[in-house]
Amino acid sequence: MRIMGAFDEQRKHRIAIEKQVVSSQMKESNRGQIMGFIVALIGLSFGSFLVYSGHDVAGASIAGITLVGLVTVFIKGQNRQDKDLKEKDPRQSQ
C-alpha cells in the first residue's frame, strides 16, 4: 500500500510541474506576440510617416523590411511547431 501512495504522490507532482511548464510557455508566447506587434506597429508607422513626409524610398524600404521580417518569423514558427509535433508523434510524418 505504501508503494501505491508513493506512485500517487509522484503522479500529483508530475502533473503540477507540467501545469507550471505549460503556463510558463503560454506567458512567454503571449509576451513574444505582444513584443512582435509593438515592433511591427513601430516599423510600419515609421515607414508610413517617411512616405507621408516625402521620403518614399526610405519609407517603403522600412515598411517592406518590417513586413518581410514578420512573415519570416511567422513561417519559422510554423515550421518549428510542425517539427516539434512530428518528434512527439511519429505518425504525423506520414
C-alpha positions in Angstrom: 0.0 0.0 0.0 2.9 2.3 0.7 4.2 1.9 -2.9 0.8 3.0 -4.3 0.9 6.1 -2.1 4.4 6.9 -3.4 3.2 6.5 -7.0 0.2 8.7 -6.4 2.4 11.4 -4.9 4.8 11.2 -7.9 1.8 11.5 -10.3 0.5 14.6 -8.5 3.9 16.1 -8.5 4.4 15.5 -12.2 1.0 17.0 -13.0 1.8 20.1 -11.0 5.2 20.5 -12.8 3.6 20.1 -16.2 1.0 22.7 -15.4 3.7 25.1 -14.4 5.6 24.4 -17.6 2.6 24.9 -19.8 1.6 28.1 -18.0 5.1 29.5 -18.4 5.2 28.6 -22.1 1.9 30.4 -22.7 3.1 33.5 -20.9 6.3 33.5 -22.9 4.4 33.1 -26.2 2.0 35.9 -25.3 4.8 38.2 -24.4 6.5 37.4 -27.7 3.4 38.2 -29.6 2.9 41.5 -27.9 6.5 42.5 -28.5 6.2 41.5 -32.1 3.1 43.5 -32.5 4.8 46.6 -31.0 7.8 46.2 -33.2 5.6 45.8 -36.3 3.5 48.8 -35.3 6.6 51.0 -34.8 8.2 49.8 -38.1 5.1 50.3 -40.2 4.2 53.6 -38.5 7.7 55.0 -39.1 7.7 53.8 -42.7 4.3 55.4 -43.3 5.5 58.6 -41.7 8.5 58.7 -44.0 6.3 58.1 -47.1 4.0 60.9 -45.9 7.0 63.2 -45.4 8.1 62.7 -49.0 10.8 60.1 -48.4 9.1 57.4 -50.5 12.0 55.0 -51.0 13.2 55.1 -47.3 9.6 54.7 -46.0 8.7 51.9 -48.4 12.0 50.1 -47.5 11.4 50.3 -43.8 7.8 49.2 -44.1 8.8 46.4 -46.5 11.6 45.1 -44.3 9.2 45.1 -41.4 6.7 43.0 -43.3 9.3 40.6 -44.6 10.6 40.2 -41.0 7.1 39.4 -39.7 6.4 36.9 -42.4 9.8 35.2 -41.9 9.2 34.9 -38.1 5.7 33.5 -38.7 6.9 30.9 -41.2 9.8 29.8 -39.0 7.5 29.5 -36.0 5.1 27.3 -38.0 8.0 25.1 -39.2 9.2 24.7 -35.6 5.7 23.7 -34.4 5.4 21.2 -37.2 8.8 19.7 -36.4 8.0 19.5 -32.6 4.7 17.8 -33.4 6.4 15.2 -35.6 9.0 14.5 -33.0 6.3 13.9 -30.4 4.1 11.8 -32.6 5.9 9.9 -35.4 2.5 9.1 -37.1 2.3 12.8 -38.0 5.1 12.5 -40.6 3.1 10.1 -42.8 
